[in-house]
Amino acid sequence: MCASMQWKWELDSRLRYSWGMGNLPFDFAVENFPLAGASLYKVGGPAKLALLPRTRAEAVEAFAWLCTQDLPKIVLGGGSNVLIADEGFPGIVIFTNELKALQALGDGRFFVEGGVVLDTLVREVIIANNYVGTGALTGIPGTVGGAIYMNAGTVNGSICELMDSVDVLTEEGLRTVQMEPSLYSYRDQGFCPPSGLILAGSFRFEKAEEDQQAIYDRYIERRRRTQPQGNSCGSVFKNPEGEHAGRLIESCGLKGTRHGGAVISEMHANFIVNDSGATCADILELIELCKRRVREEFGIELQEEVKIFGAR
């Protein structure tokens, strides 16, 4: 199956099968799947159904079936940038965690499936070969698929800048998109819709002059000093153009503000931490507080970087 094919779903009777009453479409499907453990926030209720494919082929088949179901759908990898409602998710979640192929293609090129942990790519490919890219990707939690979907990065660059192409599943089928700057922007991209799934990416790296291990160590140490430990999604809000969300929230005097078990970090105001048994409702209350106060004080509308599912 290749991207140039006019690929159409040819669903057999099993894919058309209507699940329910304990009759599941795959041996890797689980009903009432708990989602709190699948999120770095460690909050949230169960999904109506979870699909946990173990291979690329299973992921393609599961996604095809998913497209036939009239229920809400989300894709999850490492759960690093998501917040799940306390009531859970009333639909189907497909996980990409087990898609872990990482293959060297030669000439600085690598094929990386979406379930590979991003830090593994940094340490075992970029640092191991002293490639450029450590500063852009160090310390970012989650998987490669999620990082590509969010165009994750730092002030030193983003993941899409390091890519040749990306394999994307949508309702129209599987396609390989050649990466170009017009397809991505700050913490966003235009090649995978919210209903799509990123299977893998093809990366091309260049040799660096500066020691990448030293850069990695420096950035990890800086994050330890400036970002809180514990259960959080990382940065809650995108940085407004020319500003920093954390500085705006701090200027409103909100550092240390608590609601239930959630708290706006004293260390970095753009982090809301599940400090002691927080609920999704606790975290949402602080998110709305930050947005309201920054709007009132500065006239700036903060936009969430965290993806919120099953709530609001």
PANU-481225 format. One record per residue (C-alpha): residue in three letters; x, y, z. Coordinates in steps of 0.25 Angstrom, whole numbers, plus 5000, padded with zeros to 4 digits. Example, Ala and Ser with C-alpha at 12.3 -4.5 7.8 and 13.67 -1.06 7.14 Angstrom:
2
ala504949825031;ser505549965029;
! end
This chain:
312
met500050005000;cys500650134996;ala500250284996;ser500150294981;met499050184980;gln497650234980;trp497350154992;lys495950124997;trp495450055009;glu495049915005;leu494349875018;asp494049725020;ser492949675029;arg493749685042;leu494049835039;arg492549865037;tyr492249785050;ser491449855060;trp492049845074;gly491349845087;met490849745098;gly492349705100;asn492549665085;leu493749735081;pro494349765067;phe495749725070;asp496549645080;phe497249775084;ala495949855087;val495549885102;glu494249935107;asn494250035118;phe495750065117;pro496250145129;leu496950275123;ala497550335135;gly498750255134;ala498950285120;ser499050435123;leu500250505129;tyr499150585137;lys498650455143;val497250495143;gly496050455135;gly494950345134;pro494850235125;ala494750225109;lys493550155104;leu494450065095;ala495950065094;leu496750005082;leu498149965085;pro498849925072;arg500149855073;thr500649875058;arg500549975047;ala499549875040;glu498649865052;ala498650015053;val498250035039;glu497149925040;ala496649985053;phe496650125048;ala495850075036;trp494750015045;leu494850145054;cys494350225042;thr493150145041;gln492650175055;asp491750285059;leu492350325072;pro493450425076;lys494850385073;ile496250425078;val497650375076;leu498550365088;gly500050335089;gly500850375102;gly499650455107;ser500650575110;asn499750685105;val498350645108;leu497350665119;ile496250565120;ala494850595126;asp494550535140;glu493350465133;gly494250395123;phe494150405108;pro492850355102;gly493450295089;ile494650225084;val496150245087;ile497150185078;phe498550175084;thr499850185076;asn500850145087;glu501250005081;leu501650065068;lys503150065071;ala503950035059;leu505150125057;gln506050095045;ala507250165039;leu507150185024;gly508550235022;asp509050375019;gly508550435032;arg507050385029;phe506250305039;phe504850245038;val504150265052;glu502750215056;gly501850305064;gly501950225077;val503450245079;val503650325091;leu504250465087;asp505350455097;thr505750325090;leu505950395077;val506750505083;arg507650415091;glu507850295082;val507850365068;ile508150515070;ile509150505081;ala509750375077;asn510050425063;asn510350565068;tyr509250625059;val508650765059;gly507250765066;thr507550735081;gly507250885085;ala505950875078;leu505450745084;thr506050725098;gly505150705110;ile503850705102;pro503050585108;gly502150495099;thr502350415086;val502750455072;gly501350445067;gly500850545077;ala502050635075;ile501850635060;tyr500350665062;met500650785071;asn501850825063;ala502550815077;gly503850895079;thr504551005087;val505151145083;asn506251065076;gly505351005066;ser504150895064;ile504050755060;cys503450775046;glu504650855042;leu505450725043;met504550645034;asp504450595020;ser503150535020;val501950485029;asp501050365028;val499650405031;leu498350325032;thr497050405030;glu495650365026;glu496150365011;gly497250265014;leu498750255016;arg499550365010;thr501050415010;val501150565011;gln502450625007;met502850725018;glu502950875014;pro502951005023;ser501551045018;leu500950915024;tyr501350955039;ser501451075048;tyr501651105063;arg501050985071;asp500150945059;gln500150875045;gly499250865033;phe499450725028;cys498750635039;pro497350675043;pro496850655057;ser496150525053;gly497450475046;leu498550385052;ile500050405049;leu500650265047;ala502150305045;gly503050415040;ser504350415031;phe505450495037;arg506650555031;phe507750605040;glu509050675038;lys510350665046;ala510550775056;glu511850845060;glu511550865075;asp511450745084;gln510050705085;gln510150625098;ala510650755105;ile509450825099;tyr508550715104;asp509050725118;arg509050875119;tyr507550875114;ile507150765124;glu507750835135;arg507150965132;arg505750895131;arg506050835145;arg506250975150;thr505151045144;gln504050945142;pro503250875152;gln503250725154;gly502050645156;asn500750615148;ser500450725138;cys500350735123;gly501550825122;ser501150965116;val499650985118;phe499551105108;lys500251145095;asn501151275096;pro500451395090;glu501251455079;gly502351535085;glu501951495099;his502151375109;ala500851315115;gly501551285128;arg502051435130;leu500551485127;ile499951385137;glu501051415148;ser500851565146;cys499351545150;gly499851495163;leu499351355160;lys500551265164;gly500251175175;thr498751185173;arg498051055177;his496750995173;gly496450855180;gly497650775177;ala498150855165;val499150975167;ile499751075157;ser501251045159;glu502151145168;met503251105159;his502651135145;ala501251195144;asn500951125130;phe500950995138;ile499650945145;val500050825154;asn499250715159;asp499750735173;ser498950645181;gly497750565175;ala497250675166;thr496050655157;cys495950705142;ala494950805148;asp495950855157;ile496950875146;leu495950935137;glu495551035148;leu496951085148;ile497051095133;glu495851185132;leu496351265143;cys497651295136;lys496951325123;arg496051425130;arg497051495138;val498051515126;arg496851555117;glu496451665128;glu497851705131;phe498551705117;gly497451695107;ile498051565102;glu497251435100;leu498151315104;gln497951195095;glu498151055101;glu499250965096;val498650855104;lys497650775097;ile496350755105;phe495450635103;gly494050595108;ala493950725116;arg493250865113;
! end
